[in-house]
Amino acid sequence: MSSGLPLWEVFIRGRRGLSHQHVGSVHASDAEMALRNARDLYTRRGEGVSIWVVPAASVSASSPDEKEPFFDPAGDKVYRHPTFYNVPEGVKNL
């Protein structure tokens, strides 16, 4: 059921997280209202430290049906694989 308001995708960075995670969507008239709605809906227990809202119409995505041709060019770039890097002892996150 649509409210007639634009749809916003919500991303939250948790207290222990290093990156934002998609948690859901909200309807709002503008970004400020989307942030407030997201805060009220997704962080009621104080679990977030940062919220991003993005208009759903601005999100572009690749198709799972086209994963082979889309990701194929990355296969020949072996330098991108972590096997070429030595991680110093004691480093938790890079």
N, C-alpha and C positions, 0 to 999 in steps of 0.2 A: 504494500500500500504506500503510495508516494505522497509526500506532504506538499509537493509543489515547490519546495526549496531545493537548491543545489545539493548534491551529494558530495561529501568530503571524506577522503580516506584518512584514517588516524594511525599514527606511528608513535610509540612510546618507548622511551629509554628508561629501563628500570634502574633501581638503586645499585644493583650489582652488575648491570649490563654495560657493555662497551659500545653497543650500537642500538639504534631504534628498531623496533619490531612492529610489524603491522598487527593491529589489534582489532580493527573493525572500521565501521563507517558511521557518520552522523549526517543529518540534514541540517543546514544552517544558511542564513542569508548572506553571511560574509565570513571572512577568516577569523575575526575576533569572536564571533558567536560560535563558530566551529570549535575554536580552542576551548571556550567555556563549556560547551556541550560535551566535548571529549573529556575534559577534566572531570566533570560531574559524573559522566557515565563510566569511564575506564580507570579512574584513579581514586575511587572512593576510600580505599584503604591506605592511601599515601604511598603506593608502590612506585610511582613514577617520579623522575627528576626532570624530564624534558618531554614536551609533546610537539609533534609536527602534524599539521593538517595540510592536505593537498587536494585541490579540486579533482574529483574522480574523472572529470572530462579531460584533465591534463595528463593522466597516467597512460603511458604507452607500454605495451607488453608484447613479447614474442609469443608465438603460438606453439604449444607442446607438440602439435602435429608436424611442425617444421624444425624440430630440434636438431636433427642430423645436419641439414645444410646450414642452419644458422650457427651452430657451434663448431662445425667442422674446421673453419680456418684457424681456430685456436690450437688444434691438435699438433700442428707442425712447429709450435713455439715452445719447445721443451724448456727453455730458460725460465718460463713462467711457473714451472713446477717447483715445489719447495725442496726437492731432492738436491738442488744445487746450492743450497744455503746451509751453513752451519749455524745452529741456534745455540748461543752461549748458555752454559749451565745456569739455572736459576731464573731464566727469562720466562715469564708466564704468558705474556702476550706480545705480539709483534705488531 
